[in-house]
Amino acid sequence: MDKIAVGVVRSSHGMRGLMRVHSLSGETGHFLRLSEVSLRKEGREADFAVEKCAEAAGGVLLKLKGIDSPEEARKYSSWEVWVPRDKAA
């Protein structure tokens, strides 16, 4: 399936592994319907199930399965968030 970048991980948020994500389109509603995403950076890719997503100032807060601490979330800072084209805004 064809994928497209919809956001960029900016930082970790809180103590449970949440990530602050900047939406590339400025729209955030489509993030709330995601069940899985791929994170990509410099030829590397990691797939994750979405546990939780909430709108926040300047983007969204995203909780991915298996990322449970601020240290783990920070590892993905500046990675792009990719989704199937039909799930994008």
N, C-alpha and C positions, 0 to 999 in steps of 0.2 A: 504494500500500500504506500502511496505517495505521502510523504510527511513534510511539514513546514514548521519553521521556528516561530514560536508565539511569545517567547519571553526570555529573560536572562535572570539567573539567580544573582541577587545583589549581596545578601548577607544572611547570617543565621538570625533567628528571632526567638528569644526565650530559652528555656532550659530543656525542651522536649524534642528538639530537632526540626522545628519549623524553619522554613526558608522564606525570606522576603524576595518576591519575584516582581520584576518590572515587566509590564506588558509591552511588547513591541508595537502593537496596534493602538494602544491607549484604551482598548476595550478590556473588561475583566469578567464579564458574565459567562463567557465560554469556559473559563477556568473552573467554574463551579460545577460544571457537568462532566469533567474529566474523570476517568477511572484509571487511566495509566498514561505515563509520559516517558519520553526518552530524554536523557540529559546528554549533551554532546559538547566536546571541547577538543580542539586540535587532533582530530582523528579518533578520539576515544568516545565510546558511547556506553551508557548504562541505562537499563530499563527498570522502571519502578511502578508499583501500584500506588495510586493516590489514596491516602487514608482520610485526609481532610483538606479543605480549601476554604478560605474566607477572604472577602474583599478587605483591603486595608488602604490607608492613605498612600497614594502613588503606585498601587499595584495590588498584589494578593499575597497572602500567607499560605504556603503550601507545605503539607506534611506528607512525606513519602514513606512507604513501608520499608523498614530496615534502617532508617536514619532517625536515631533516637536521642541524639545529644547535639549540643551546639558545635562541638568539635567535628563531628561527622558532617553536619550541615555546612560548615565553613569549607570543607574540602571541595564542595561544588560551587563555591563562589565564582562567578563569571562564566559558568557553564550555560549554554543555551538550552531552553526547554522546547522540545519538538513533539508534535502531535500529528495524528493523521489529518490530512487536509480538510476532511469533512467535519472535524471537531474544532477547527479554528474559527475566529470571528469573521 
